[in-house]
Structure formats: C-alpha cells, structure tokens
C-alpha cells in the first residue's frame, strides 16, 4: 500500500483578513517589522497611507457615490519596515490576502511552465500593480467579507481560503496579462476577448448589454465587438444566445426543468419562441430533452 507524504517544509500559504467600519487597520502608528510577502488588497471603500522602507503608498477608493473599488498588489521582497499614517476618517471596507514570499517562490519553482512576468514581479522589491475591481472580484471580496452564516469553524476557514485563492489567481492573471499587453497589441486584443468571454459566462442570468460588457471588461463597444468576432468567430450576442441555450439544455437534461423554466434561463419571453430557437440549434424539440 502506498502512502502520501506531506512536505512539511512548505510554509503556511495564506493570510486572509477583512476590515469593515473602522478608518484604519490599526491604531498603532509605530514602525513595525514585516516579513517578505506577496500582498493582494481589495479596497472597497476608504483610504490608506503607509510607508514601506521609506517608500510612501497612498491608495484611495473613495466613499459613498464616489466609491471606485480596486485591487492593489504589493510585493515585499525582503524583511522590511512598515509604518501606517492614519489620516483618513472614512470607514474602511477592505480585504487583504498575503502569502509568504517563500511560498510564492516555492510555487513558481515547482512549475515547469511558470509565468515569467509573475516571477519578475516577485523578484522586485516593492513592485506594485493596480487594477479596477471587476464584478467577479467584487463578488469574491463580498463573500470574504460576509461568508454564509451557516458556515462555522473549519468549513468557514475552507470557504474563505478558497475564495482568497480564487481572488489571488485572478489578480495574478491580470498582472501577467498587463505586462504581456504592453509588448503585444495582438495579445491585448486576445486578452480583452477572453475577459468578455468569461464575463458573459459568469453573468448569463443578468441583463447583458454591449455597453455594460464594454464597461466591465475595459474597452469600447466597437473594439469589444470587433475583437470578439475575430477571436471566437461569432458575435458577442450570438455567443450570449448560444450560451444561454446551453444553460437551458443542461437544465432540461440534468435537472428536469420545465419548458417555461428553460425558456426563462435562455432569455426568451415565451416558450414557443424558445422551442423554435432550441429546435433550430439542436435539431429536436426541448420536450425530448427533459429528464
């Protein structure tokens, strides 16, 4: 019988913390020692001013109607000195995730197909990066702020850790893509199309207008439409229509949904129009696909 052996040299990977309702992370403004770490912050509201090794950082997501949440990534590549400047009175809403740099470096060294841009970022002391928070990232941040009430103990910890890893993964993808896009317009267009693709699949149940998609994915309406068609061979709205039909198909086949329920999932106001579109796409009436 074979036994799996845990590598106990792997450091504890993740710290996950949230702040809500107070204007500062801590009331302690004395300089403190911090270890080398990779930090991902989602600032939903409020402002922070801090200094690391004599380098000042000021980040501000605003308050109320002027709120503009974003993700701020900071790499502390060596043991450093940190000082908080508590000047803001606006209550913070913030998620912070940090991983020891030793764990991040172990993770990279364990891969045969690592991402050079991420490796370069992690090798640079106080490298930092900022992106607007997408709806997906905001959703993950809110789940970290307020996990399901029924989850307690280790289940709550597992839930928070899984969402934190998702958030950190999305951020690293954006970081690597940003660096690649600076050197290749073609990669930039492809990456934008992938953002549109993923955004649509994550929001099939919402009202999807081309203006909303363009705003959430960071592009103009014309560029979104043009590059998506070039990349995937179909228009944005044809992709939405097909994806919703696939959702309805699965609901019929796996869950035994009614024709009316499937029509609603697919975005059709009447079952008859849904049936016509379904038959045109799949060659059979939806009633023959019900479980």
Secondary structure as the mmCIF struct_conf table of DSSP 4:
data_model
#
loop_
_struct_conf.conf_type_id
_struct_conf.id
_struct_conf.beg_label_comp_id
_struct_conf.beg_label_asym_id
_struct_conf.beg_label_seq_id
_struct_conf.end_label_comp_id
_struct_conf.end_label_asym_id
_struct_conf.end_label_seq_id
TURN_TY1_P TURN_TY1_P1 UNK A 8 UNK A 9
BEND BEND1 UNK A 10 UNK A 10
HELX_LH_PP_P HELX_LH_PP_P1 UNK A 11 UNK A 12
STRN STRN1 UNK A 15 UNK A 20
BEND BEND2 UNK A 21 UNK A 25
BEND BEND3 UNK A 27 UNK A 27
BEND BEND4 UNK A 30 UNK A 30
STRN STRN2 UNK A 32 UNK A 34
BEND BEND5 UNK A 36 UNK A 36
STRN STRN3 UNK A 37 UNK A 45
BEND BEND6 UNK A 46 UNK A 46
STRN STRN4 UNK A 47 UNK A 52
TURN_TY1_P TURN_TY1_P2 UNK A 53 UNK A 54
STRN STRN5 UNK A 55 UNK A 60
BEND BEND7 UNK A 63 UNK A 63
HELX_RH_3T_P HELX_RH_3T_P1 UNK A 64 UNK A 66
STRN STRN6 UNK A 70 UNK A 76
BEND BEND8 UNK A 78 UNK A 78
STRN STRN7 UNK A 80 UNK A 84
BEND BEND9 UNK A 90 UNK A 90
HELX_LH_PP_P HELX_LH_PP_P2 UNK A 91 UNK A 92
STRN STRN8 UNK A 93 UNK A 100
HELX_RH_AL_P HELX_RH_AL_P1 UNK A 101 UNK A 109
TURN_TY1_P TURN_TY1_P3 UNK A 110 UNK A 110
BEND BEND10 UNK A 112 UNK A 113
HELX_RH_AL_P HELX_RH_AL_P2 UNK A 116 UNK A 122
TURN_TY1_P TURN_TY1_P4 UNK A 123 UNK A 123
BEND BEND11 UNK A 124 UNK A 124
TURN_TY1_P TURN_TY1_P5 UNK A 125 UNK A 126
STRN STRN9 UNK A 128 UNK A 132
HELX_LH_PP_P HELX_LH_PP_P3 UNK A 133 UNK A 134
HELX_RH_AL_P HELX_RH_AL_P3 UNK A 135 UNK A 145
BEND BEND12 UNK A 146 UNK A 146
TURN_TY1_P TURN_TY1_P6 UNK A 149 UNK A 150
HELX_RH_AL_P HELX_RH_AL_P4 UNK A 153 UNK A 181
TURN_TY1_P TURN_TY1_P7 UNK A 182 UNK A 183
HELX_RH_AL_P HELX_RH_AL_P5 UNK A 185 UNK A 202
TURN_TY1_P TURN_TY1_P8 UNK A 203 UNK A 205
BEND BEND13 UNK A 206 UNK A 206
HELX_RH_AL_P HELX_RH_AL_P6 UNK A 210 UNK A 217
TURN_TY1_P TURN_TY1_P9 UNK A 218 UNK A 218
BEND BEND14 UNK A 219 UNK A 219
HELX_RH_AL_P HELX_RH_AL_P7 UNK A 221 UNK A 232
BEND BEND15 UNK A 233 UNK A 234
HELX_RH_AL_P HELX_RH_AL_P8 UNK A 236 UNK A 255
HELX_RH_AL_P HELX_RH_AL_P9 UNK A 259 UNK A 266
TURN_TY1_P TURN_TY1_P10 UNK A 267 UNK A 267
BEND BEND16 UNK A 269 UNK A 270
HELX_RH_AL_P HELX_RH_AL_P10 UNK A 271 UNK A 282
BEND BEND17 UNK A 283 UNK A 284
HELX_RH_3T_P HELX_RH_3T_P2 UNK A 286 UNK A 289
#
